[in-house]
C-alpha cells in the first residue's frame, strides 16, 4: 500500500516481493535526483516505467534481502535505505560479514537476466568488513557516518569509505572545499581526488575556492605536498550519479604534467591575491601570507624551481616581518631563515646552497649554509675568496664548480677587460682556448670570437682535430677546408682517413707538395683495400687505377687494379689508350 497525493491509501504499483518481509522500506521515485525523493510525481510525467520509479526493499524472516522480485542477498542481518547518500546499505551474515552499499541508480536499472556484471552491482560500492554479528542501526543523513550494534550490545559509529567518498565528491562538485578537505584529511583520503575528480573544473575555479576557503596555511602546504602525477580516480571510482555532471576526459594540463600545471595555477592565484591585497572571496591578504605555499609549489614542480624560490625569499626579506636593526643583514633574520629552513625541508640543503651560489649571491648562499650540515671552515673561506675576486672571474669560478661550462666560458671571455698588456691578453686567449678544448665548447667559442680572426681560425682547426679524433673524417675535412686560410695538413689527413683521393691530391697541389711514386702506390693500395659489397669494391679498384694512371703513370699496375675489380672492358680501353697491347694479351 501507499499514500496517494490526496492522502488516501491505495494499492502500490511497485512490483511484488517474492517472500513475506517483516522489515520493509520503499522509495517513491527512484528517478529523482533530489536529496529526498518523497514528493510524488503527477500522472502527466509518464516518461519512466512505474515499476522502475517505485522501489520496495524488504528483509524476510529467513534473512533474505529483496528489491521487488530481485534477490539482493541470501544472508543479511539488517538494512537501511539512505536517500541522502543514494545507497541501500545492508550487513551480510557469514564468517566474513561485510557492509555493502548498493547505489539506488544501479539497482533501479538492474536486470538480472541481461546485466553482464551482476556480481559487481550486488557487491556494491566499496564494501566494508565488519565484526561478526554486527547489525546496522542507522545512517546519518547529513554526514558520511553510520551506527552499528555490536554482538556485545554496544553501539559504534564508523565512517566507511562507501559513504565518505561519494559524500566528499559531491562536496567538491558543489564547491564546499573546506568541508571536503577536513573529511578527507581525517579519513586519510588521497587529496589528489580534489584535482582528479574534474581537472578542468579545478584549474578554472576549484583552485581559487581552495585558496579562499582553507584558512590554515599548513593545510594548503599539505595539499600541495601530496600532489602526484597519478589519477586517483582509478583508486577511488566515481559513482555514476556524480560522474553525470563531469565532462568527458580531456587533457586539461596541456603539455605540462599534472603537478606542474596545478602548482603553476595555485602559485599564480596566491601571488595575485598578495599583490591585490585581497582574495577573490574579498578576504584581506597580507604581503607574504602565502609565502610558504608558494615555496611549496616551486619545490614540488619537476624539476624543482629552487632559484625562483630563493628569489622570492630574497624579495620578501624587505617586508616588515624581516626588518632588523641597523647594521644587520635582513638575510639572517628569523623570517628569512625560517623560510630557508622550510624550503630545505622540501628540497636538499646542498641543492639550495649550489643554487644560491649559482645566482652569484654570496650573502644568500651564506644565509643558506648557516643551518646546513656544511663545515664553516669550508664554505666561509670560499665565499670570502669569491667576494674579493672581480665579478666576472668570481662568476667563472662558480660556474666551473657547478659544471655550467657554457656560462663559465662566457664569463671567462668577459674577463678580457681586466687584461692590459699584450702578454696578459695572449695568456687569456690561451686559457680560453684550453678551456674550450677541455670541455668541447667549440660551437660557443666560434660565436664568442667571431671578431678575433686568429682565435676563430684556431678554434676551427681544433674542432676539426676533435672530429678527426672521433673518426668523423668527412666532417673534419669540411671544417679544415672551411678555415681561412685552409688547414691543408689537417685536410690531407682527413681526406686520407675518408679515402677521398681527389680532395687529397687537390690539397697536396695547393700545399705545393710533390708525392713520390711509392707514396702514390701506397695510397692506391689503401684505396683498393676498401671493404663492402661488390659495387663498392669495384669502385675502389677503379679509383686506385685512376690514381696510378694519372699521378704515377704506372699503366700496368692500373690495368692490374681494373682486372682485380672485374673491370675488363675498362682495362682493355686503358691499355689501348696508352699503346700497351702487351697488356691485352
VEXDOGU-270612 format. One line per field, with one value per residue (C-alpha): residue in one letter; x, y, z. Coordinates in Angstrom, 3 decimals. Layout:
N
type = [A:...]
x = [X:...]
y = [Y:...]
z = [Z:...]
This chain:
585
type = [X:X:X:X:X:X:X:X:X:X:X:X:X:X:X:X:X:X:X:X:X:X:X:X:X:X:X:X:X:X:X:X:X:X:X:X:X:X:X:X:X:X:X:X:X:X:X:X:X:X:X:X:X:X:X:X:X:X:X:X:X:X:X:X:X:X:X:X:X:X:X:X:X:X:X:X:X:X:X:X:X:X:X:X:X:X:X:X:X:X:X:X:X:X:X:X:X:X:X:X:X:X:X:X:X:X:X:X:X:X:X:X:X:X:X:X:X:X:X:X:X:X:X:X:X:X:X:X:X:X:X:X:X:X:X:X:X:X:X:X:X:X:X:X:X:X:X:X:X:X:X:X:X:X:X:X:X:X:X:X:X:X:X:X:X:X:X:X:X:X:X:X:X:X:X:X:X:X:X:X:X:X:X:X:X:X:X:X:X:X:X:X:X:X:X:X:X:X:X:X:X:X:X:X:X:X:X:X:X:X:X:X:X:X:X:X:X:X:X:X:X:X:X:X:X:X:X:X:X:X:X:X:X:X:X:X:X:X:X:X:X:X:X:X:X:X:X:X:X:X:X:X:X:X:X:X:X:X:X:X:X:X:X:X:X:X:X:X:X:X:X:X:X:X:X:X:X:X:X:X:X:X:X:X:X:X:X:X:X:X:X:X:X:X:X:X:X:X:X:X:X:X:X:X:X:X:X:X:X:X:X:X:X:X:X:X:X:X:X:X:X:X:X:X:X:X:X:X:X:X:X:X:X:X:X:X:X:X:X:X:X:X:X:X:X:X:X:X:X:X:X:X:X:X:X:X:X:X:X:X:X:X:X:X:X:X:X:X:X:X:X:X:X:X:X:X:X:X:X:X:X:X:X:X:X:X:X:X:X:X:X:X:X:X:X:X:X:X:X:X:X:X:X:X:X:X:X:X:X:X:X:X:X:X:X:X:X:X:X:X:X:X:X:X:X:X:X:X:X:X:X:X:X:X:X:X:X:X:X:X:X:X:X:X:X:X:X:X:X:X:X:X:X:X:X:X:X:X:X:X:X:X:X:X:X:X:X:X:X:X:X:X:X:X:X:X:X:X:X:X:X:X:X:X:X:X:X:X:X:X:X:X:X:X:X:X:X:X:X:X:X:X:X:X:X:X:X:X:X:X:X:X:X:X:X:X:X:X:X:X:X:X:X:X:X:X:X:X:X:X:X:X:X:X:X:X:X:X:X:X:X:X:X:X:X:X:X:X:X:X:X:X:X:X:X:X:X:X:X:X:X:X:X:X:X:X:X:X:X:X:X:X:X:X:X:X:X:X:X:X:X:X:X:X:X]
x = [0.000:0.984:-0.407:-1.538:-1.382:-4.683:-3.518:-5.683:-4.307:-4.265:-2.559:1.104:2.040:5.519:6.396:5.627:8.213:8.855:8.627:6.852:9.171:8.716:11.149:10.274:11.190:10.009:11.354:8.591:10.601:13.918:14.488:14.566:17.918:16.903:18.322:14.929:12.722:9.475:7.493:5.095:5.056:1.749:0.391:1.445:5.079:4.927:8.388:9.579:8.124:6.181:7.983:11.338:10.088:8.778:11.312:10.376:13.137:12.369:14.191:12.460:12.463:14.982:17.379:16.916:17.060:14.792:14.173:10.864:11.310:15.111:17.143:19.893:21.385:20.636:22.075:21.666:21.041:19.809:19.494:18.824:17.764:19.621:18.136:20.601:23.559:21.668:22.532:20.734:23.031:22.930:25.086:25.671:25.818:28.651:32.207:33.338:30.394:30.558:28.773:27.517:26.415:24.122:23.650:19.959:20.539:22.366:19.728:16.930:18.294:19.495:18.200:19.451:18.770:20.627:23.160:26.722:28.290:25.787:28.320:29.837:26.415:25.349:28.720:28.041:30.357:33.441:32.242:33.481:34.453:32.660:32.637:30.702:27.186:27.059:23.748:23.072:21.137:21.064:22.747:23.258:21.650:23.832:27.268:29.018:28.642:26.507:25.856:26.411:25.275:27.951:27.188:28.027:25.228:27.386:26.905:29.757:29.843:32.014:32.645:33.086:34.684:31.475:29.827:32.866:33.985:30.649:29.985:33.385:32.993:29.604:31.062:33.901:31.415:29.288:32.321:32.411:36.143:36.784:34.365:35.576:39.201:38.590:36.825:39.495:42.255:40.542:39.627:43.018:41.593:44.104:43.907:44.652:40.967:40.197:42.088:41.394:37.605:37.386:40.804:39.363:36.986:39.802:42.018:39.136:37.512:38.186:41.811:40.604:37.932:40.537:42.783:39.851:38.167:41.159:42.433:45.263:48.457:49.606:46.605:47.434:51.009:49.675:47.589:50.489:52.955:50.534:50.263:51.467:51.233:48.753:44.989:43.421:40.022:41.445:41.813:38.552:35.912:33.488:29.798:27.640:25.329:28.376:30.048:26.940:27.897:31.534:32.530:34.375:38.088:40.263:43.893:43.314:47.022:48.265:51.960:52.655:52.320:49.503:51.745:53.384:50.048:48.374:51.379:51.616:47.912:47.850:51.032:49.577:46.419:48.319:50.720:47.769:45.983:49.071:49.573:45.942:45.737:42.614:41.433:38.583:36.282:37.002:39.139:42.144:45.527:48.762:52.025:53.880:50.790:51.163:54.988:55.272:52.642:54.295:57.642:55.928:54.764:58.309:59.808:57.085:57.471:59.628:62.366:62.230:62.400:64.772:66.224:62.781:62.022:65.224:64.482:61.061:62.607:65.105:62.372:60.189:63.123:62.404:58.950:58.143:58.455:62.070:63.412:66.266:68.103:70.655:73.885:72.435:71.630:67.968:69.064:69.959:66.574:64.358:61.763:64.196:65.912:62.599:61.688:65.016:64.576:61.110:62.466:65.224:62.562:61.043:64.345:68.012:70.441:73.237:70.952:69.726:73.274:74.516:71.508:72.166:75.808:74.721:72.740:76.093:74.505:77.125:75.208:72.218:74.499:75.910:72.393:71.507:74.670:74.148:71.681:73.066:75.495:78.257:81.535:82.009:85.740:84.994:82.293:83.263:86.783:85.334:82.675:85.217:87.563:84.724:83.734:87.288:87.536:86.348:82.734:83.339:86.151:84.047:81.178:83.602:84.806:81.223:80.193:83.170:82.304:78.690:79.819:77.992:80.749:78.993:78.197:81.739:83.194:81.056:82.297:85.877:85.624:84.226:87.379:89.334:88.553:90.900:93.918:96.082:99.414:99.950:101.289:98.164:95.948:97.864:97.689:93.955:93.397:95.418:93.341:90.109:91.407:92.412:89.006:87.227:89.226:88.850:85.061:84.358:82.844:83.928:80.483:80.090:83.709:83.084:80.115:82.090:85.247:83.814:85.678:89.036:90.180:93.260:91.468:88.474:90.818:92.459:89.083:88.042:91.262:90.803:87.232:88.486:91.088:88.385:86.170:89.129:89.871:86.228:86.563:84.236:86.642:84.177:83.046:86.685:87.600:84.813:85.930:89.625:88.791:86.334:89.069:90.529:93.287:92.659:94.310:95.831:97.730:94.570:92.663:95.139:94.930:91.120:90.987:93.202:91.027:87.827:89.644:88.713:91.694:90.517:90.497:93.763:95.635:93.989:95.279:98.734:98.721:97.647:100.335:102.973:103.762:105.210:104.493:106.893:105.845:105.982:103.694:101.177:101.319:100.727:97.756:96.287:96.698:94.987:92.055:91.690:91.586:88.132:85.526:81.909:79.642:80.801:79.903:81.851:84.889:84.662:84.527:87.530:89.640:88.568:89.662:93.000:93.596:92.787:95.320:98.047:97.232:97.031:99.653:102.127:101.774:102.003:99.680:100.493:99.589:96.472:95.299:96.001:93.748:90.978:91.256:91.057:87.898:86.435:86.518:87.909:86.447:87.915:91.269:91.328:90.443:93.234:95.774:94.952:94.822:98.443:99.566:100.184:98.820:101.026:98.718:95.707:97.345]
y = [0.000:3.663:7.117:8.961:12.748:13.215:11.301:8.259:4.720:2.761:-0.253:0.349:-0.082:-1.374:-4.951:-7.697:-9.140:-12.868:-13.525:-12.041:-9.486:-8.202:-5.342:-3.239:0.165:1.931:4.544:6.583:7.853:6.146:8.540:11.645:13.411:15.328:14.519:13.364:11.543:11.929:14.249:12.288:12.938:13.578:11.334:13.639:12.592:9.110:9.019:6.232:2.831:2.743:-0.385:1.385:4.545:2.635:0.502:-1.681:-3.280:-5.983:-8.342:-11.689:-13.735:-16.035:-13.066:-12.726:-9.205:-8.432:-5.475:-6.306:-9.629:-9.445:-11.208:-8.873:-11.052:-14.508:-13.746:-10.238:-9.292:-5.687:-2.938:0.801:2.996:6.343:8.735:11.484:9.214:7.405:3.964:0.868:-0.384:-3.868:-6.112:-9.680:-12.773:-15.288:-15.982:-12.704:-10.283:-7.140:-3.826:-3.377:-0.151:-0.686:2.511:3.220:4.212:0.978:-1.049:0.780:-0.208:-3.645:-6.564:-9.975:-11.577:-9.085:-7.497:-8.507:-7.734:-8.925:-9.576:-6.082:-4.485:-6.768:-6.350:-2.621:0.339:-0.093:-2.930:-2.690:-5.663:-5.581:-7.648:-10.896:-10.461:-6.698:-5.093:-1.833:0.596:3.927:6.123:9.826:11.712:14.837:13.256:10.100:8.060:5.193:3.342:-0.389:-2.509:-4.982:-8.506:-7.277:-4.729:-1.612:0.938:2.078:4.898:4.463:6.359:3.726:4.615:3.714:6.755:9.013:9.006:9.900:12.470:14.092:14.036:15.729:18.415:19.054:19.392:21.831:23.978:23.194:22.575:23.309:20.635:18.130:18.798:18.333:14.999:13.770:14.677:12.938:9.841:9.710:10.027:10.930:14.715:14.284:13.445:17.181:17.636:14.326:14.425:17.145:18.587:21.275:22.494:22.522:24.733:27.062:27.590:24.931:26.060:29.579:28.192:26.097:29.109:31.222:28.625:26.913:29.411:27.383:27.723:24.297:22.686:24.349:23.117:19.626:19.653:20.818:18.330:15.433:16.059:13.223:12.560:9.692:9.729:8.885:8.093:4.695:4.051:5.789:5.024:7.880:6.849:7.181:9.837:12.039:11.252:12.553:16.141:15.820:16.339:13.665:13.098:15.777:16.792:19.713:20.150:20.706:19.927:20.181:17.370:17.388:18.506:21.318:22.598:22.603:24.190:26.881:27.704:27.903:29.968:32.491:32.788:33.261:35.817:37.731:37.718:39.093:41.762:42.874:42.692:40.525:37.162:36.645:35.999:39.509:38.442:40.648:39.087:40.464:40.606:37.330:35.494:32.741:32.619:29.018:27.592:29.415:27.925:24.535:24.975:25.823:22.831:20.394:21.014:18.735:19.838:21.944:25.694:26.381:29.540:31.152:30.132:31.759:34.899:35.070:34.686:37.436:39.767:39.067:39.841:43.560:43.174:44.440:40.982:40.678:44.101:44.058:46.638:48.777:47.100:43.611:41.891:41.071:37.709:36.486:37.450:34.799:35.365:34.611:31.789:30.058:30.337:28.792:26.002:25.258:25.166:22.817:20.552:20.216:20.022:19.492:21.898:21.120:21.772:25.029:26.169:25.399:27.206:30.290:30.115:29.817:33.038:34.701:35.964:35.077:36.656:34.457:31.418:32.191:32.518:29.105:27.452:28.692:25.941:23.228:20.450:22.164:22.876:26.637:26.127:25.121:27.475:30.685:30.947:30.028:32.748:35.258:34.488:34.821:38.231:39.503:38.433:40.592:39.814:38.048:35.923:35.027:34.012:31.899:30.045:29.439:28.117:25.749:24.470:23.859:22.376:25.033:25.209:27.271:30.017:29.700:30.327:33.440:34.836:33.876:35.822:38.777:38.727:40.049:43.594:43.045:42.390:45.366:44.163:42.056:39.192:39.167:39.215:36.303:34.312:34.976:33.709:30.588:29.995:30.388:28.021:25.404:25.672:25.273:22.164:20.648:20.915:20.698:24.179:24.878:25.947:28.537:29.618:30.326:32.517:34.454:35.030:35.972:39.279:37.688:36.140:34.376:32.752:31.926:30.062:28.258:27.127:25.839:23.818:22.452:21.453:19.649:17.778:16.719:15.474:13.572:12.013:10.944:9.262:11.734:12.266:13.735:16.436:17.090:17.513:20.077:22.059:22.058:23.378:25.922:27.605:30.788:30.127:26.452:23.943:21.849:19.499:18.584:18.410:15.875:13.700:13.856:13.093:10.045:8.886:9.083:7.873:10.972:10.801:13.678:16.125:14.683:15.369:18.812:19.668:18.394:20.625:23.675:22.913:22.521:19.026:16.516:12.875:10.101:7.085:4.873:7.201:7.237:3.466:3.025:5.381:3.432:0.153:1.659:2.821:-0.615:-2.350:-0.994:-3.446:-3.525:-5.035:-5.885:-2.468:-0.640:-2.861:-2.335:1.434:1.265:-0.613:1.882:4.779:3.094:2.537:6.190:7.313:5.078:6.177:9.973:10.582:7.721:6.832:3.168:1.796:-1.834:-1.610:0.415:-2.348:-4.944:-2.956:-2.858:-6.625:-7.241:-5.155:-7.246:-4.171:-5.949:-3.572:-0.547:-2.319:-3.021:0.620:1.936:-0.479:0.623:4.301:4.105:1.850:-1.166:-4.129:-6.458:-5.884:-7.033:-10.327]
z = [0.000:-0.457:0.146:-2.959:-3.453:-1.689:1.370:0.686:0.963:-2.264:-3.748:-4.543:-8.171:-7.323:-8.201:-5.659:-3.266:-3.609:0.135:3.148:4.777:8.356:7.638:4.611:3.120:-0.004:-2.408:-4.027:-7.026:-7.766:-10.706:-8.548:-8.342:-5.236:-1.828:-0.582:-3.063:-1.156:-3.425:-5.637:-9.388:-11.090:-13.789:-16.612:-16.140:-17.555:-19.058:-16.778:-16.109:-12.802:-11.647:-12.007:-10.245:-7.204:-5.359:-2.379:-0.313:2.252:4.602:5.183:8.374:6.688:6.328:2.577:1.181:-1.769:-4.013:-5.609:-7.370:-7.245:-4.587:-3.414:-0.677:0.650:4.105:5.541:9.157:8.629:6.064:5.737:2.823:2.757:0.206:1.081:0.313:-2.515:-1.144:0.095:2.835:4.352:6.567:5.421:7.639:7.493:8.554:6.952:7.180:5.109:4.976:1.385:-0.300:-3.292:-5.368:-5.901:-9.533:-10.354:-8.535:-10.331:-13.767:-12.709:-14.813:-13.595:-16.991:-19.185:-16.830:-17.748:-14.382:-11.794:-9.058:-9.249:-8.772:-5.942:-4.193:-4.220:-3.803:-1.554:0.770:4.372:6.546:9.930:13.096:13.018:14.440:13.872:12.875:11.093:13.295:11.449:8.863:9.483:6.582:6.934:7.254:5.980:9.151:10.386:13.648:14.165:17.091:18.072:19.380:22.916:22.685:22.423:19.641:17.416:14.880:11.775:8.554:5.816:2.509:0.727:2.347:2.669:-0.967:-2.640:0.090:-0.453:-4.239:-4.023:-1.727:-4.181:-7.025:-5.047:-4.164:-0.419:-0.456:3.229:4.451:1.851:2.785:6.521:5.980:3.557:5.995:8.926:6.892:5.119:1.641:-1.064:-1.520:-5.234:-5.590:-5.372:-8.652:-10.385:-9.968:-12.635:-13.664:-15.945:-13.256:-10.694:-12.835:-13.685:-10.278:-7.586:-7.117:-6.315:-3.966:-2.176:-1.557:-0.362:1.875:3.515:6.046:7.573:5.579:6.797:5.113:1.787:2.161:2.915:-0.254:-2.440:-0.953:-1.553:-5.313:-7.537:-11.277:-10.826:-11.410:-8.035:-9.603:-10.541:-6.816:-5.859:-8.548:-9.140:-8.739:-11.827:-10.342:-9.674:-12.990:-14.863:-14.032:-15.127:-18.779:-20.684:-20.208:-21.828:-21.438:-19.098:-18.334:-21.898:-22.335:-18.591:-16.104:-13.573:-10.687:-12.662:-14.003:-10.563:-8.853:-11.514:-11.284:-7.488:-7.422:-9.865:-7.759:-4.500:-5.973:-7.455:-4.085:-2.320:-4.963:-4.858:-1.068:-1.114:-2.411:-4.857:-1.877:-0.584:2.391:3.071:2.298:3.743:1.852:2.423:3.695:1.100:1.178:2.387:-0.024:-2.916:-1.895:-1.820:-5.420:-6.540:-4.721:-5.836:-9.560:-11.664:-11.954:-8.751:-9.320:-6.440:-7.976:-8.276:-4.676:-3.389:-5.392:-3.762:-0.296:-1.043:-2.314:0.711:3.014:2.629:4.182:7.657:9.157:8.064:9.049:11.528:13.481:11.718:10.740:10.419:7.168:6.604:5.168:8.669:10.115:11.668:8.959:6.120:7.981:8.703:5.008:4.004:6.553:5.181:1.623:2.795:4.313:0.827:-1.024:-0.099:1.557:-0.883:-3.860:-2.311:-1.496:-5.018:-6.482:-4.325:-5.350:-8.992:-8.578:-7.705:-4.485:-1.904:1.000:0.213:-0.083:3.356:4.784:3.329:4.655:8.222:9.178:6.904:7.793:5.812:7.564:8.142:7.692:4.108:2.865:4.715:3.157:-0.242:-0.059:1.200:-1.706:-4.225:-2.825:-3.254:-6.903:-9.825:-10.583:-13.937:-12.527:-9.472:-11.720:-13.776:-10.669:-9.542:-12.960:-13.057:-9.562:-10.644:-14.007:-16.009:-18.583:-21.266:-18.777:-17.425:-20.888:-21.334:-18.032:-18.871:-22.127:-20.171:-18.021:-21.013:-19.842:-16.886:-19.171:-20.105:-21.503:-24.639:-22.538:-20.366:-23.439:-25.001:-21.766:-21.528:-25.089:-24.339:-21.222:-23.235:-25.904:-23.315:-21.637:-24.997:-25.860:-22.392:-22.370:-26.133:-26.363:-29.944:-31.148:-28.379:-28.859:-32.529:-31.553:-28.947:-31.021:-34.410:-34.328:-33.476:-36.782:-35.378:-32.453:-34.668:-37.040:-34.103:-32.766:-36.211:-36.553:-33.027:-33.877:-36.976:-34.930:-32.466:-35.315:-36.733:-33.318:-33.077:-36.502:-38.160:-41.021:-43.542:-41.066:-40.173:-43.854:-44.333:-41.258:-42.243:-45.720:-44.281:-42.231:-43.618:-44.508:-45.161:-42.883:-45.662:-43.377:-41.498:-44.767:-46.182:-43.066:-43.095:-46.827:-46.380:-43.461:-45.500:-48.691:-50.671:-53.043:-55.237:-52.321:-51.032:-54.284:-54.532:-51.045:-51.969:-55.056:-53.046:-50.481:-53.277:-52.070:-54.541:-53.850:-54.728:-56.779:-53.695:-51.775:-54.641:-54.948:-51.217:-51.432:-54.347:-52.483:-49.436:-51.594:-53.194:-49.804:-49.008:-47.721:-48.796:-51.395:-54.917:-56.330:-53.601:-54.145:-57.908:-57.435:-55.089:-57.667:-60.354:-58.122:-57.354:-61.110:-61.801:-59.186:-60.626:-64.150:-63.521:-60.808:-61.226:-64.923:-63.981:-66.681:-65.944:-62.278:-63.188:-65.543:-62.836:-60.468:-63.075:-63.634:-59.839:-59.861:-62.707:-64.955:-68.055:-70.647:-68.867:-68.576:-72.337:-73.062:-70.842:-72.380:-75.956:-74.879:-73.755:-76.648:-74.469:-76.493:-74.456:-71.516:-73.570:-74.499]
